[in-house]
Amino acid sequence: MIGAPSWISRVMPATPAERSAALWSFAYFFMLLAGYYVLRPLRDQMGIAGGVKALPWMFTATFVTLLVAQPLYGALVAKVPRRRFIPIVYHFFVANLVLFWLLLIFKVEPVLIARMFFVWVSVFNLFAVTVFWSFMADIFTSEQGKRLFGFIGAGGTAGALLGPSITIALAVPLGPANLLIVAAVLLEVAVLCVYRLERVAATPQHETHGEQRIGGSAFAALTEVLRSPYLLGIAAWVSLLSFGATILYFAQANLVSANVHGAGAQTRVFASVDLAVSVLTLLTQVVATGPLLKRFGTAIAASALPAVYAVGFAVLALVPTLTVVLVFQVVQRWANFAIANPARQLFFTVVDREEKYKAKNLIDVVVYRGSDALYGWMFDSMHALGLKLGAVAVCALPVVFAWLALSATLGRTQERRAALAPPASGD
């Protein structure tokens, strides 16, 4: 990178033409995840407040909500240019936050609102982050993504570091409900970053993308996935990601509910896990993610997460305690955010624009949350049958090994497709 200090070149290996887009992408993701991670500990505490036994029902409600939202989002993407529909999505979520704030302030049906908030945050998380990464896959090529997605992801991780810090510091003096307004402000700043990114990302290759309607049907995502073995493979990968994450989440929720008492103490446990994940992930993304993706490729990076789950479930089978679950949670989320997630986003740099926004949203949102609901009921059924956590972990191991094999196959396919793609202009 001409004219840039060597340390900047190592952290952000971008050409001058890419630098502004990478920096605004960093800022956009920073604000977006700072807002989400203010809300996440509140969601987890409200999930317990609504009753641990209600968690499978809330996961199912999330899936049903997404089934309704997906075609509405598809219609918006088809009819409205990118520069308009992305801000519309975030303004809608800000309006929802203000409504929840009013309901919580006036103590309207606290248990019901807690469950609705749990579902809403679960929907918001996937929609908001999926829209972000669809945007990234649209403006950066696979080669650029290998160099820059680690740096851009570090923006989100820095935001994820700020978010729980805000919650830990302000949950007691401000009260949990008022943190919703803090999150709303952060989301509105993210929208300002979107507008700036649209301006600087208008390279000759993409100069009209922000103004063009993507077109197609509101329901095109389903046919796009069904007709493509590659997209079906990504959908299976995401479903298996949900399998591991859901089993671990339910184990964590049950053990925290049984061993940690009081809403404040439970919120602090969840926020502390988020904080540990963010510190580890940020250090890795700044120093190692880009070099690892370039050196080892997508296949190895995508395989890192199921490898962590294989080790984690093996340990959990032998020592099924809260401490092991919390450490496992930190390590798997670290591996996911620092290595596997950038590789997963690279999967979508080699598909067409409509698939980047529609099929990607169906996979990352509906397939993921549908899998959450399925595996939540699976965990609940195993628990009802009397299976202890150690036995559940043993049952999970064969599934994780299948996920590991799929990761290697998908990564090699992505690399073959990327090799056939034309080079980015300005490189």
Order of alpha helices (4+ residues) and beta strands (2+ residues): alpha-alpha-alpha-alpha-alpha-alpha-alpha-alpha-alpha-alpha-alpha-alpha-alpha-alpha-alpha
